[in-house]
Amino acid sequence: MVHHGLVIESLVEALVVDMRTSVHGELSGRNQIVDHLLDLRLACRDNVATLAVIDRLLGELPGRTTVANAWWLEALVEIERTHRSGMAAAAQTNATAPASQQPGTGAAPLPRRRPQL
């Protein structure tokens, strides 16, 4: 995927690039940062390590109404690094797993969850 002239490997990386370029000044609104973290959480729902980082950041989010942009930029770097390492590990696992263990190639389909009433 090419995004703003950069080769981007995933939606998460594209979101991080957009969020990083939208930072101006010293402070950002806390609600906006929460929204961004939730958007990132949704985009990387298959990457458990990145989900854990985002959940931790949501719990540690400083400020009542504003967040220092320095904190936010560091958080974005941590999310991006964790996501990349998780993607690399998943790619390596898929490359070394036998065909019968790769997603979508097993004999039995995954059971469906029943909707909760």
KASULFEN-V636830 format. One record per run of one state. SS is the DSSP state (H for helix, E for strand, L for the rest). FROM is the first residue (numbers start at 1). TO is the last residue. If there is no record, write none. Layout:
# KASULFEN-V636830
SS/FROM/TO, SS/FROM/TO
This chain:
# KASULFEN-V636830
L/1/1, E/2/3, L/4/5, E/6/7, L/8/10, H/11/21, L/22/26, E/27/29, H/30/43, L/44/47, H/48/60, L/61/65, E/66/68, H/69/96, L/97/98, H/99/101, L/102/117
